[in-house]
Amino acid sequence: MENLKNSMNYAPPAIMRSKKRYLIYALVGFVFGIIDWFYLNWFPEAVGNIFGETIIVVPIIIFLNYSIWLVPIIPVVYFESKYFEKIRFPIIAGIFTWCFALLGYYVYYFILFLLGKLPHLEGLSVFAEKNESFWVDYWQMFRRIILNQLIEWIPIAFVGGVLIAVIVHWFVKRRKNSVL
């Protein structure tokens, strides 16, 4: 039994010992945030095509809209939990990943806003003709649809990052202990 226990305490791969892994988590989160824009445009139509106009479509869309955010965080906190005993590492990684996912999402949102590519806000393109109230209107819309929403979602990323990390860490450690 002691041999089995010692064999399970192997050294983590070099990337897991490096603080550079957080750059990977940031990149994963940031890229996911951008991809989520395309997912949000695609999946309601796909779900509607599959289920038609039934009452089940709306709950499915809501579920898929929020559950997709588990895609970047679960592998990250799983690997952190697998290689580190302390729960703080998966928690930090989870928060970090989700915050960068939000950052990627809202940076892409800002680029669309900047270029006037958002529906009903085409006139706010910085490359279009500007009237005297353009920058006032632009700042008000920027604050309302980008800055305020980002500020609203950051605490959710913190709380959600902690909760998901704790749950995954618990499952990984429980599974690891049951093998012993």
Buried (B, 14 or more C-beta within 10 A) or exposed (E): EEEEEEEEEEEBEEEBEEEEBBEBBBEBBBBBBBBBBEBBEEBBEEBBEEBEEEEEBEEBBEEBBEEBBEBBBBBBBBBBBBBBEEBEBBBBBBBBBBBBBBBBBBBBBBEBBBBBEBEEBEEBBEEEEBEEEBEEBBEEBBEEBBBEBBEEBBEEBBEBBBEBBBBBBEEBBEEEEEEE
